[in-house]
C-alpha cells in the first residue's frame, strides 16, 4: 500500500463525535432522504438531503462527507451547503463513476446514507480583516461555494472578495444563479468567469483559468487565495499565484479527491506522512511543497 504508515494518523485522529453523550460510529452512515435535485450542468447535479432521524453533526466549510446508495457503494463528496442548518445538507455530484452515475439516476424520496463530516476546514478566522481571492474550475466550485457564502455571510469581517471561475464550456458552468446574480450584487465582491471553449451565445472571456488569472493581475498584498478544481488546474493555478506574488502560506487548496475511508484507516489518501482525511483535505501551498509531488 503506497505510502502507508501503520498507525501513522492515530495520534492525530479527532475524538469520536457524540450525540446525547453516546459515541457515534464514524463508519456507520445516517439514513437520509433526498428532498430535491437540481441539475446544474449535463453531468453535475446538486442533491438536498435530510436525515430521517436526528440532525446531521455540525460541519465547517471545506469538510466532506461520504454519500452512499445502498447496494451500490459510497463516494466522498464535498459539502456545498450554504449557512444551512444540519437538518439538511447539499452535495453537488459530478457523474464520473459507478456510484455517482447511480446517484444521478436517483429521484426525490430515495434513501441515501451520509457519514461524516470528515477532515479539517478552511481557516476562515485566520482570514478576517484581509482581502480574499477564490479561484475555481469546473466542479471545484462546489467546495468553494460553501466557504464563499460563509465569508459573504460575514461580509463586514473581510475586505474585497474576488471570485475567478472557469469551465470547459458555457454549459459546464456550475451555480449560475450565484455566479451571475447573487455574488456580483454583494458590495465589495467581484466575479470573473471564463470558459475553455465558447459556444455561439457566449460573450465572455475564453481562456484557461491560470492564464486568465494572471491577466487579471489580482493584488497579492494582504490577500488570501483559495483554489480548487481538477488537479492539473490546481497545479498551474498555484504556479500562477506564485508568479503573482502570493506567499505560499496565504494560498490554500483542497484535495478531497484522494479521500477514501475518511477516518485514517485505509491509507489510500496518504501523501508522504500526511493523510488527506485526517490532516486535510485543506492544505496551504506551503504544506504541499513539503510533501511528495502528487498534484
C-alpha positions in Angstrom: 0.0 0.0 0.0 1.7 3.1 -1.2 2.9 5.5 1.4 1.0 3.7 4.2 2.5 4.3 7.7 1.0 1.8 10.2 -0.6 3.7 13.0 0.6 7.0 11.3 -2.5 9.1 11.8 -3.6 7.6 15.2 -2.0 10.4 17.2 -3.9 13.0 15.0 -7.2 11.3 14.9 -10.0 13.5 16.2 -12.2 12.5 19.1 -15.3 10.4 18.3 -18.4 12.5 17.7 -21.1 12.1 20.2 -24.8 12.6 20.4 -26.5 12.8 23.7 -23.4 11.5 25.4 -23.3 8.4 23.1 -20.3 8.0 20.8 -21.2 7.7 17.1 -19.5 5.1 15.0 -17.7 7.1 12.2 -18.2 4.2 9.8 -21.9 3.9 10.1 -23.9 6.2 7.8 -27.1 8.1 8.8 -30.1 7.2 6.7 -31.4 10.3 4.9 -33.9 11.2 2.2 -33.3 13.1 -1.0 -35.6 16.2 -0.7 -34.7 17.9 -4.0 -32.4 17.5 -7.0 -31.2 20.4 -9.1 -29.4 19.9 -12.5 -26.6 22.4 -12.6 -24.9 21.1 -15.8 -25.3 18.0 -18.0 -23.1 16.0 -15.6 -23.5 17.8 -12.3 -26.5 17.6 -10.0 -27.0 19.1 -6.5 -28.8 16.9 -4.0 -30.5 18.3 -0.9 -30.8 15.5 1.7 -32.4 15.4 5.1 -31.7 12.9 7.9 -34.5 10.5 8.7 -33.7 10.7 12.4 -31.6 13.2 14.4 -29.9 16.2 12.7 -26.6 15.7 10.9 -23.5 16.6 13.0 -22.3 20.2 12.6 -19.9 20.8 9.7 -17.4 23.5 8.7 -16.7 25.0 5.2 -14.3 22.7 3.4 -15.3 19.4 5.1 -16.6 16.4 3.2 -19.0 13.6 3.8 -19.4 10.1 2.4 -22.6 9.8 0.4 -23.9 6.3 -0.3 -26.5 4.5 -2.2 -27.4 1.3 -0.5 -26.5 -1.8 -2.6 -24.3 0.3 -4.9 -21.5 1.9 -2.9 -20.3 5.3 -1.5 -18.3 8.3 -2.6 -16.6 11.1 -0.8 -18.3 14.4 -1.7 -17.7 18.0 -0.6 -20.5 19.5 1.5 -21.6 22.5 -0.5 -24.3 23.8 1.8 -24.6 27.5 2.5 -25.4 28.6 6.0 -27.8 25.7 6.2 -28.8 24.1 9.5 -27.8 20.5 10.0 -31.4 19.5 9.3 -30.4 19.3 5.6 -27.2 19.2 3.6 -26.4 19.9 -0.1 -24.0 17.8 -2.2 -23.0 18.7 -5.8 -22.2 15.5 -7.5 -20.4 15.1 -10.9 -21.2 11.9 -12.8 -17.9 10.1 -13.1 -18.0 6.5 -11.8 -20.3 3.8 -10.7 -21.6 5.4 -7.5 -22.0 8.9 -8.9 -23.7 7.6 -12.0 -26.2 5.7 -9.9 -26.8 8.9 -7.8 -27.7 10.7 -11.0 -30.4 8.1 -11.5 -31.9 8.8 -8.1 -35.1 10.8 -7.6 -36.5 12.8 -4.7 -37.7 10.5 -2.0 -34.9 8.0 -2.5 -32.9 6.9 0.6 -29.2 7.5 0.8 -26.5 7.2 3.5 -24.5 10.1 4.9 -21.5 9.7 7.2 -19.2 12.5 8.3 -18.3 15.3 8.2 -14.6 14.4 7.7 -11.4 16.3 7.5 -10.3 19.8 8.5 -11.8 23.0 7.1 -10.8 26.3 5.6 -9.1 28.6 8.2 -11.7 31.3 7.8 -11.0 33.0 11.1 -7.3 33.4 10.0 -8.6 35.5 7.0 -10.5 38.0 9.0 -9.5 41.6 8.0 -8.0 40.5 4.7 -9.0 40.5 1.0 -10.0 37.1 -0.4 -9.4 35.6 -3.8 -11.3 32.4 -4.8 -10.2 30.6 -7.9 -12.3 27.6 -9.1 -12.5 25.3 -12.1 -15.4 23.0 -13.1 -16.9 21.0 -10.2 -14.1 22.6 -8.0 -16.5 25.4 -7.3 -18.6 23.1 -5.2 -16.3 23.1 -2.1 -15.6 26.8 -2.7 -19.3 27.6 -2.8 -19.6 26.7 0.9 -16.7 28.9 2.1 -17.5 31.8 -0.3 -21.1 32.0 1.0 -19.8 31.6 4.6 -17.5 34.6 4.1 -20.1 36.7 2.3 -22.4 35.9 5.2 -19.8 37.5 7.5 -19.2 40.3 4.9 -18.1 43.1 7.4 -15.2 40.9 8.6 -13.3 40.8 5.3 -12.0 43.1 2.7 -12.6 42.6 -1.0 -13.9 39.2 -2.2 -12.9 38.3 -5.7 -14.1 35.2 -7.4 -12.5 33.8 -10.6 -14.1 30.7 -12.2 -13.8 28.7 -15.4 -15.3 25.7 -17.0 -14.8 23.7 -20.2 -17.8 25.4 -21.9 -20.8 27.7 -21.0 -23.0 24.6 -20.5 -20.5 23.3 -17.9 -20.7 26.4 -15.6 -21.9 25.4 -12.1 -24.0 27.5 -9.8 -25.1 30.1 -12.4 -27.5 31.9 -10.1 -24.7 32.8 -7.7 -22.1 33.4 -10.4 -24.2 35.8 -12.5 -26.8 37.2 -10.0 -26.3 36.9 -6.2 -22.5 37.1 -5.8 -21.9 40.1 -8.1 -24.5 42.1 -6.2 -22.6 41.8 -2.9 -20.8 45.1 -2.1 -17.1 44.7 -2.5 -17.3 41.5 -4.4 -16.5 40.7 -8.0 -16.9 37.7 -10.2 -14.9 36.9 -13.3 -16.0 33.9 -15.5 -14.2 32.3 -18.4 -14.6 29.2 -20.5 -12.1 27.0 -22.4 -14.3 27.0 -25.5 -17.2 29.3 -26.3 -20.5 28.5 -28.0 -22.5 30.7 -30.3 -24.1 32.6 -27.4 -21.1 33.1 -25.1 -19.9 36.7 -25.0 -17.4 36.4 -22.1 -13.7 35.6 -21.9 -12.3 32.5 -23.5 -9.2 31.3 -21.7 -7.9 28.6 -19.3 -8.2 29.6 -15.7 -4.4 30.0 -14.8 -3.5 32.4 -17.7 -6.8 34.2 -17.2 -6.0 34.7 -13.6 -2.6 36.2 -14.5 -4.3 38.6 -17.0 -6.5 39.9 -14.2 -3.4 40.7 -12.0 -5.0 40.4 -8.6 -3.3 42.3 -5.8 -1.4 39.8 -3.6 -0.7 42.3 -0.8 -2.7 41.3 2.2 -4.8 38.8 0.2 -5.5 35.1 1.0 -6.1 32.9 -2.1 -8.1 29.7 -2.3 -8.2 27.4 -5.3 -10.0 24.2 -6.2 -10.6 22.3 -9.4 -9.1 19.5 -11.5 -5.6 18.5 -10.3 -4.0 19.9 -13.4 -5.8 23.3 -12.9 -4.7 23.4 -9.3 -1.1 22.7 -10.2 -0.9 25.6 -12.7 -3.0 27.9 -10.7 -0.6 27.5 -7.7 2.2 28.4 -10.1 0.4 31.4 -11.4 -0.3 32.6 -7.8 3.4 32.3 -7.0 4.3 34.4 -10.0 1.7 37.0 -9.0 3.4 37.3 -5.6 1.2 35.3 -3.3 3.1 33.8 -0.4 2.7 30.1 0.0 1.3 30.4 3.5 -1.5 32.6 2.1 -2.6 30.1 -0.6 -4.9 27.2 0.2 -6.4 24.3 -1.8 -8.4 21.2 -1.1 -7.5 17.6 -2.1 -10.7 15.7 -1.2 -10.5 13.6 -4.4 -7.9 11.3 -2.7 -10.1 10.6 0.4 -11.5 7.0 0.6 -12.4 5.8 4.1 -12.5 9.2 5.8 -11.1 8.0 9.1 -7.4 7.3 8.5 -7.7 3.5 8.3 -7.2 2.5 4.6 -4.1 4.5 3.8 -5.4 5.4 0.3 -5.1 9.1 0.8 -1.6 9.2 2.2 0.8 11.7 0.8 4.1 11.1 2.4 3.4 11.3 6.2 0.1 13.1 5.7 -3.4 11.6 5.5 -5.8 13.8 3.5 -8.8 12.6 5.5 -7.1 13.5 8.8 -4.6 16.3 8.1 -6.7 17.7 5.2 -8.4 18.0 2.8 -7.5 21.7 3.1 -3.7 22.4 2.8 -1.7 25.5 2.3 0.7 25.7 -0.6 3.5 25.8 1.9 2.4 22.5 3.3 2.1 21.0 -0.2 5.7 21.9 -1.0 6.9 19.8 1.9 5.1 16.7 0.5 5.7 14.4 -2.4 4.7 16.0 -5.7 1.4 14.1 -6.4 -0.7 17.1 -7.5 
